[in-house]
Amino acid sequence: MTTVALFVLLFGCMMLGMPIAFALGLSSIGTILLFSDDSLASITLKLFEALSEHYTLLAIPFFILSSAFLSTGGVAKRIIRFALSMVGHIRGGIAMASVIACMIFAAVSGSSPATVAAIGSIVIVGMVRAGYPEALAAGVIGNAGTLGILIPPSIVMLVYSAATEVSASRMFMAGFLPGLLMGLMLMAVIYVVARVKNIPRQPWAGLNEIVSAGFSATGGLMLIIIVLGSIYGGIASPTEAAAVSAIYAFGVAVYGYRDMGPLKNVPWHKDGESTGAMVGRNIWQIIATLPRIIIDKEVNKVVLDASKVSIMLLFIIANAMLFAHVLTTERIPHQIAETIVQWGLSPWMFLVVVNILLLIAGNFMEPSAILLIMAPILFPISVKLGIDPIHLGIIMVVNMEIGMLTPPVGLNLFVISGVTGRSMGWAIKACLPWLMVLLSFLIIITYVPQVSLFLPELIDKIQGY
């Protein structure tokens, strides 16, 4: 009775158009008041514990802030230039470079919509000018942008880790090979399509351009080394690395590339200036502008926008944690687990059911909410069936990628529509053919677990576990 009441209240609120965070919270409180023996005090306690006890979740606001600075600054432009210098001369090279740029930007942002917005706003126009159909360009970016939640660091992986108590570091490591594989699959399909459509290619940029573009993109590329190197080197936890990434991204955008802030467009070097004079002038400029950072409109807007996104996401997580608390208190996941085990489903059949459930949920809900609702239910079942929790986590993340491109709540579709100025219907048609690549990728990830588990197991062996 409690289970039925909980889910009826949840889906009833959602059908009325209530925001998912309020639907989760209201259904949980209603179930506790009407059908549960749990006390009202547990509601307040759980809402407080949701964000105070899960140390890993503190990384989310920092990664969002880091992503905001990098998206606003010129990091995306420099990453795209670097990718173009490497593969622009291949048939379909601009689209391939866009995929590579999305992969690199994913590794510094952790967000799928941010990746689509930052890369798509630049390369879609460039591809159209180079002779690509606009629908093809939008479809490629919409799908490649989903790598933002698969290639580490990933905000969605942090949410899964908080919901299941699985190591965030191992989840990050597990996302590497799947992220590379998906990028390669997209580039292979792009090459075939480019040959069929006879899309022109760019001239070879030359080794000098690769070196120059690589040096120019160093500010963004170094963030990957700083974040992931500090985590896997045992220097910092994911949360600490996220805090460092936010400070570093601020420094790169404001003082490194100078694409925003009080030193915007002020050159590092002036003609005829000696090295000593250049160093002295820049040090003095940085020191002199430090007090002005607090009142700088561009910097304040980035911080404010990142704060809004963080508060929204953390509010959803807090209410989803309350929902998970009701599930756990009423032993709903255990009852479902026992029922499914009694059905005699084999692991591969159970994973089919998981994929179907998550693909349906991805049409109507935001990824973090889906993970926080479904993970506590699916986790105990997968453990009983001998499915590795890391493998299950990557399967769930890939399903969330597909959910980013399925209406009516596909976040990447909204971004593509906004970037191109086209309707949602047009964005759906542009992205739909490329979903076949993602679905094929999901099958590989589901039934070839070593793609996800190879690196975490290798690290465990090296560390002597």
Secondary structure, DSSP 4 states (H G I P E B T S, - for coil): -HHHHHHHHHHHHHHTT--HHHHHHHHHHHHHHHH----THHHHHHHHHHHHT-GGGGHHHHHHHHHHHHHHTTHHHHHHHHHHHHHTTSTTHHHHHHHHHHHHHHHHH--HHHHHHHHHHHHHHHHHHTT--HHHHHHHHHHHGGGGGTSSS-HHHHHHHHHH---HHHHHHHTHHHHHHHHHHHHHHHHHHHHHTT---PPP--HHHHHHHHHHTHHHHHHHHHHHHHHHTTS--HHHHHHHHHHHHHHIIIIIS-SSSTTTT--S--TT--HHHHHHHHHHHHHHHGGGGGG-HHHHHHHHHHHHHHHHHHHHHHHHHHHHHHHHHTTHHHHHHHHHHHHT--HHHHHHHHHHHHHHHTTTS-HHHHHHHHHHHHHHHHHHTT--HHHHHHHHHHHHHHHTTSTTS-HHHHHHHHHHT--HHHHHHHHGGGHHHHHHHHHHHHH-THHHHHHHHHHHHHTT-
